[in-house]
């Protein structure tokens, strides 16, 4: 595999409800992207990934990660990560006063 640089303007930009997402990279082994939520915004429910672990890293802001099936909230601040096991539903909520930027990665990649 070659070394690859992907610029922000080259990332695939899309919306998942109010959540602005960018997918920077997708190979058969890993997917990497970011999500941005404005203060008070709640992202769509992600039903989880049946064959992938997902890591979230809070680059900016303060968020809650809601894990529906466990009825649990995890408060995350800048530089915190959370690992979501395979197939676990989750939702991001910006509880801070500034836009939150969360990077995420799936391994192995899906589809």
Buried (B, 14 or more C-beta within 10 A) or exposed (E): EEEEEEEEEEBEEEEEEBBBBBBBBBEEEEBBBBBBBBEEBBBEBBEBBEEBBBBBBBBBBBBBBBBBEEEEEBEBEBEBEBEBEEEBBBBBBBBBEEBBBBBBBBBEBEE
